[in-house]
Structures are given as structure tokens and as C-alpha cells.
Amino acid sequence: MTIRPATATDLPLLQDIERAAGEPFRALGMPEVADDEPPALDLLERFREAGHAWVAETEEDGRVIAYLIGEPLDAAFHIEQVSVHPDAARRGVGRDLIAYAADRARDQGLAGLTLTTFAEVPWNAPYYERLGFHVLAEPELTPGLRKIRAAEADHGLDRWPRVCMYRATTDPAQGLDPGR
């Protein structure tokens, strides 16, 4: 697998990946999440133009199997979306994309990664905890994370428990982890 910056021609593929990655939510009684439209092409293009959209592709045939988009937010890199096609799930692709984003964030002087996710979906918060993220308590939320959570609530995502999470991009022993 290779991770590289997304190209303009990749963007429709990212929408296809998002649709496929949403299907497993149906089995959890979350059909609204499964049916939610993927990010619009103009939004994906905005992340791509900013240099904050990356894809994972297979070494064998160069097929795009996953993507991650995000942006700097309140001194961290906020992962807006990371999605892996179900055909490529459970192979460490998401983990590798997150590690790649952490390296890019560290290169930009950002000490951590943030994301928002479903608290009880096995491939959401429990998965991110295994990757070193921790749930932020309400007083730890930055203004930007509060704004994102409000937008998610307006979109109806609060029908299911959601959390904000943080992971340092640096060694916490160096004193550069503002999340803990």
C-alpha cells in the first residue's frame, strides 16, 4: 500500500469509498448514517487544494482503497474524515493513514490530532482508543471542536452518542501533549 496526496481525479473515488464505508452502519440500526451523502466534490477539492487530502492505494494495481481529509484546528490537526473501503478493512489501512496525517501534522508544528466520532460503534471510538486517542471531557474541548460538535448536532448526528478525541503527535514525555 502507498499513501499519497489525493489528485483531482481521485475525488469521485473518495465519494464511492465513503458510500461503501457507510453501509456497515445499517446493520447497527443507523440507516441514516449509511444513507448520508458523502462529502461534496467542492469540499473534497478544498481539502485537496490545501494539501490535507491523502489516499491509500494498492501496490498491485494502484486502486484507491481509502482516504483521509482534515485541517488544522486550534493548534491540532482535525481529522474530518477517514474512510476505508470495506474490501480493504482490517488490514491497517486506516491506522497507516492516521500515522501519515500525524507525521504531516508534526511537520507543521501541530502537537496533536483531533476527531469526532461515534462513541459506541466498534470501528469508531473503540478503534481510535486502540490507536492512542483518548476521549476529551467537555471542559477540554477547544472552541473549534465545540463548533464542529454543534454542526454535527444540527445535522442530526447526536441521535447516537458522539465524542471528541485527541492523540498527541509527539512524545508526551517531552511535555508537548496539551490534551493530557
C-alpha positions in Angstrom: 0.0 0.0 0.0 1.1 3.5 -0.8 -0.1 6.7 0.7 0.0 9.9 -1.4 -1.7 13.2 -1.8 -5.1 13.0 -3.4 -5.5 14.2 -7.0 -8.5 15.9 -8.6 -9.3 12.7 -10.5 -9.4 10.7 -7.2 -12.2 12.8 -5.7 -15.2 10.9 -7.2 -13.5 7.7 -5.9 -13.4 9.1 -2.4 -17.2 9.5 -2.6 -17.6 5.9 -3.7 -15.4 4.8 -0.8 -17.5 6.8 1.6 -20.7 5.3 0.4 -19.3 1.8 0.7 -17.8 2.5 4.2 -21.2 3.8 5.3 -23.0 0.5 4.6 -21.9 -1.3 7.8 -23.8 1.3 9.8 -27.1 -0.1 8.5 -26.5 -3.3 10.5 -26.2 -1.3 13.7 -29.6 0.3 13.2 -28.1 3.5 11.9 -29.5 3.7 8.3 -29.4 7.5 8.4 -25.6 7.3 8.6 -25.4 4.7 5.9 -27.6 6.8 3.6 -25.8 10.1 4.3 -24.3 11.6 1.2 -20.5 11.6 1.0 -18.6 15.0 1.1 -19.4 17.1 -2.0 -16.7 17.3 -4.7 -16.1 21.0 -4.0 -15.5 20.3 -0.3 -13.1 17.5 -1.1 -11.3 19.8 -3.6 -10.9 22.4 -0.8 -9.1 19.8 1.3 -7.1 18.6 -1.6 -6.0 22.2 -2.6 -5.0 22.8 1.0 -2.7 19.7 0.9 -4.9 18.0 3.5 -6.3 15.1 1.5 -4.5 11.8 1.2 -5.3 8.4 -0.3 -4.1 4.9 0.2 -3.7 2.8 -2.9 -2.8 -0.8 -3.5 0.7 -1.5 -4.7 -0.6 -4.2 -7.1 -2.9 -2.1 -9.3 -2.9 1.4 -7.8 -6.5 1.2 -6.8 -7.6 3.8 -4.3 -8.9 2.0 -1.2 -9.1 4.6 1.5 -8.7 8.3 2.2 -8.3 10.9 5.0 -9.2 14.6 4.9 -8.6 17.1 7.6 -7.3 20.6 8.5 -5.5 22.5 11.3 -7.9 23.4 14.1 -7.0 25.1 17.4 -3.3 24.0 17.3 -4.1 20.4 16.3 -4.8 18.6 13.0 -8.5 17.8 12.9 -9.3 14.6 11.0 -12.6 15.4 9.3 -13.0 12.0 7.7 -11.1 8.8 7.4 -12.8 6.0 5.4 -11.6 2.6 4.2 -13.4 0.6 1.6 -14.9 -2.5 3.3 -13.0 -4.7 0.9 -9.7 -3.3 2.4 -10.9 -3.3 6.0 -8.9 -4.8 8.9 -5.5 -4.5 7.1 -4.2 -1.5 9.0 -5.0 1.0 6.2 -6.8 3.4 8.5 -4.1 3.1 11.1 -1.5 3.9 8.4 -3.4 6.9 7.1 -3.7 8.3 10.6 0.0 7.8 11.2 0.7 9.6 7.9 -1.6 12.5 9.0 0.2 12.6 12.4 3.6 12.9 10.6 2.3 15.8 8.4 0.8 17.5 11.5 4.0 17.2 13.4 5.9 18.6 10.3 3.5 21.6 10.6 4.3 22.1 14.3 0.9 20.7 15.4 1.2 18.7 18.6 -1.9 16.6 18.2 -4.7 15.1 16.2 -8.4 15.5 17.0 -11.5 13.9 15.6 -15.2 13.4 16.4 -16.8 10.0 16.2 -19.5 7.7 17.4 -18.8 6.5 21.0 -20.3 3.1 20.7 -19.6 2.0 17.1 -16.8 -0.7 17.3 -14.8 0.8 14.3 -15.1 4.3 15.7 -14.2 5.4 19.3 -13.0 1.9 20.5 -10.8 1.6 17.4 -9.3 5.1 17.9 -8.6 4.3 21.5 -6.6 1.3 20.3 -4.6 3.8 18.2 -3.8 6.0 21.1 -6.6 8.5 21.1 -8.4 9.5 24.3 -11.9 11.0 24.8 -11.8 14.6 25.7 -14.0 15.7 28.6 -16.3 18.7 27.9 -14.0 21.3 29.6 -11.1 20.1 27.3 -13.0 20.9 24.1 -11.5 23.8 22.1 -13.7 26.4 20.5 -13.2 24.8 17.1 -14.3 21.4 18.4 -17.3 22.9 20.1 -18.3 24.5 16.8 -17.9 21.1 15.0 -20.0 19.3 17.6 -22.7 21.9 17.2 -22.8 21.4 13.4 -22.9 17.7 13.9 -25.9 18.1 16.3 -27.6 20.3 13.7 -27.0 17.5 11.2 -28.8 15.0 13.5 -25.7 13.0 14.4 -26.5 13.4 18.2 -29.2 10.7 17.9 -26.3 8.4 18.8 -23.6 9.1 21.4 -20.6 11.1 20.0 -17.3 12.1 21.4 -14.3 14.3 20.6 -10.9 12.5 20.8 -7.3 13.6 20.9 -3.9 12.0 20.3 -0.5 13.6 20.6 1.7 13.6 17.5 4.8 13.9 19.8 6.1 12.0 22.7 4.0 13.1 25.8 7.2 12.7 27.9 8.5 15.8 26.0 5.8 17.9 27.5 4.2 18.7 24.2 0.9 17.0 24.7 -1.7 19.7 25.5 -4.5 17.1 25.7 -3.3 15.4 28.9 
